[in-house]
Amino acid sequence: MIVLLAACGRDSVRPGVPPSGPGQDSAPLGNVDVSLIPEPVPRAEPRAQYGNHSPYTVLGRSYRVMASADGYRERGVASWYGTKFHGKLTSTREPYDMYAFTAAHKTLPLPTYVRVTNLDNGERLVVRVNDRGPFHDGRIIDLSYAAAIRLGIAATGTGRVEVAAIDTKHAATTTAPRPQTATPQPLYVQAGSFASRDNALRLRERLEAAGFHDLSLDRVLTRGELFHRVRLGPVDSIGAADALIERLAAVGVRAVSTQVE
């Protein structure tokens, strides 16, 4: 085990980076003292020249970048990324630094400052979103390794979180309330979301015929638009949600997201 001695200066949080093979990602060697890493101070920034092209397509799926992050708040599952991408360019063409408090998101404008709260332990952190991802079904945000350590999800690989965009016009004077965390909230897998209720009904009937249970169809207002969503659940763990996503993929349905309520 490598023991790092505390010291003044940011390099004291940077242990060795092990080589990563193709397709592999990992934590750095040794311990990371995240108490030495400064938390980002939200400030107004222009939209990045790179990373905001919309729509864009990854792995056969298209994504549309939000016109604004105002009012964005979502609960779901976070993951993290580490040594495989350390030093490589993010979507904004900034080098990815796994020892900084940053994150990747599929549709928020780049850059955006968000407050991420671990719903299981109450830890929260401001991160700067400057990358695209995660392109894994059932994940809403990909945290830097340091951010995952700070929030307490690095060891498990994933965690239930709330992500809320910070209004940089009032960031210095606004304090967000701490979400309730006493009771772990259940997870739902969203199989589809449609403007047409008929399309939602057809998907629900298709899934029922394929043997899926605990299906629900409800309406939700998203950024002023009404959608009809088909969800499965609740389930009590991220592993169970991932298993549902795999079952859906086996019948040709690519789940939209894993949601926490």
N, C-alpha and C positions, 0 to 999 in steps of 0.2 A: 504494500500500500504506500502511496506517495503522500506525505504529509506536507502541506503548504504552510509556510510561516507567514503570519500577518505582517504586512508592510505598508508603507504609504505608497500610493501610486496604483494606477489601474492594472498594471501588469501582474500584480499579486493575485489576481483572480484567474489567471490563465495557466492552467496546467498543460501537460503535453497532449497533443492530438494524435491518437493512434491512426495508422493507415486504415482506410475503409475500402473494401473491395466493391466491385460493381453491385449496385442494388442494396448495399448495406449502409445503415446509419447507426450511430452509436453515441454514447456519452464520451466526453474527454477522459483521459487518464487522471486519476487523483480527485481531490475535492475542490469544489468551487465555493468561495466565500462570497455569497451574493450580497452580504451586508456592505461590501465595498463598492458595489456597482450603483451608480447614480440612477435614480428613477427619472424618466423623461419628464420634462416640463412642457405641457401642452402649449403650443403657440400656433398662430395662423401661418400656414405655409401655402404657396401656390400649388396647384395640381402638378404632379411630376410630368415631365415631358414623355417619359416612358412608363409603361405599365397600366395606362388608363385607356388603351384602345378598346373600343366596345362596338359590337360584341366580339368575343374571342372564343376560340374552341380549343379544348384540351381533352384528349382521350375520347373524342367523338361527341363530347357534350359542349354546348354553347353556354356562355355566361355573359350577362349584360352588367356593366359597371354602373353603380348608382350615380345619379346626377349629383346627389348630395348625401352626406352622412347624417344630416340633421334628423334627430329623433330615432336613430337606429338603436335598437335594443333587442337582443336575442339570447335565448337560453339553449344550450346544446352541449356537445362534447368537444373538448379541446384535445389536441395532440401536440407533439413538439418535434423539432428537427435539430440535428446537431452536427457531428463532425463531417458527415458526407458533403454538406453544403457550406461548411465554414470557409470563408474567403472567396467563395464564388459570388457572382453578381446576382442580386435580387432583381425583381421585375422593374424596379426603378433604376437599375444599374448602379446601385450602391453595393459594396461588398457586404455579404452576410457575415455578421459577427454574432456567434452563438453566446458571447459573453456580454451582450447588450440586451436591453429589454425591448425587443421588437417582436413582430408577428406577421403572419401571412393570412390573407383573407381573400375569398374568391371575388367579391363584388364591391367592397368598399372603395371609395376613391383613394388613390395613393398620393401623398401619405394621409393617414387619419390617425388621430390619437384616440384610443379606447381604454376604458377601465374594465379589466377582467377580474371577476370575482369567482373564487372556487366555492361552489355551493355546498360542498361537504365540510369545509373547515373554516369558511369565512375569510380566508386570506384574499387580499385584493391588490391589484397592481396596475399602474398606467403603463401601456406599451405603445410604441409607434408602429403602425402597420405600414410596411414598405415593400411587401412582396405578395405574390399570388399563391393561393393554395388554401387549405390542403385539398388535393384532388383524390380524396379517399371518401367513399360514401359514408355518411353518418358523422362527419366532422364539420364544425363550423369555423374553427380557427386553428392555426398552427403556430405555436409559441416558440420563441427561441429557447435554447436549452436553459439559459439563465432564468428566463421568466418562468419556465416550468419548475425549476428548483424553488424559486421564491414562492410560487403558488402551491407547492406541495404535490405536483403530479408527475414529476420526472421519474420516480421509481415505478409507478404503475403504468406510465406511458400515455394514459388518457385521464380525463377528469371531467366532471359535470361543472359547467361554468355559465356565468352570465356575462355577455359582452355588451357594453354600452358605449356609444360614441360620445366623445367629449366636445361640447360646444367651445371652441377655442376663443370665441369672443368674450366668454364669461368664465373661462377656465380658472382664473386666479381667485375668483370669489365664490365659486360653486363647490359645495361638498355633497357628494352623492350619498344617500342613505345606504347603510349596509344591509344587503338582502338577508332575510331570515334563513338560517341554515340548520335549525334544530332537527328537523325531520327530512331525511333524504327524499327528494322528489322523484317520482317515477319517470321512466323514459317512454317515449312514443316514437315509432318509426313511421315517417310520412312516406307513403307509397306514391302519392300523386297530389297535385294541386291544380285545379282547373277553373277557368272563368265560367265554363258551362257545367251546370249541375248534371246534365245528362251524361257527360263524359265521366264525371266522378262516379255516378251510379254504375256505369258500365264497368269501370275498373273494380269497384267493390264486388259486383256480381262475378266478375272473372276470378277474383281472389277467393271468394267463397267457394266457387266451383273447383278451385285448385286445392282446397282443404285448409285454407287459412281461417283462423278464428280471431275473436276479439277485434273485429273491424268496426270502425266508426266513420261516419261521414258528417262533417260539420262545416260551418261557414266561418270565415275569418276575414277581417278587413285589413289589408296590407297596403300601407302607403296610399290610402284612399280608394283602393280597388277591392272589390268583393271576390273572394275565391272560395271554392268548394274543395276541401281537402279530405283525402282518404288516409286514415292512420290505423296502425296496428298497435295494440298494447292496452294497458301499460305493462312494461317489463321492469324488473328490479335491478338490472345490471347492464353495463355497457357491453359485456360479453354476450348477453342474451339479445341485445339489440343488434349487434353485429351478426349473430346467427340468423336473425330474421332477415337482415339485409341480404345475406348469402342465399337464403331460401327464395327470396323474391327474385334475385338475379337468375336463379335456376329456372324460373318460369318466365323469364324475359322482362321482368319489371325492375328497373333501376331506381332504388329508393332515393327520394329527394334529400331527406335529412333525418337525423335523430334529434328529437326535441325533448327538452326538460320542462316540466310544468310543476 
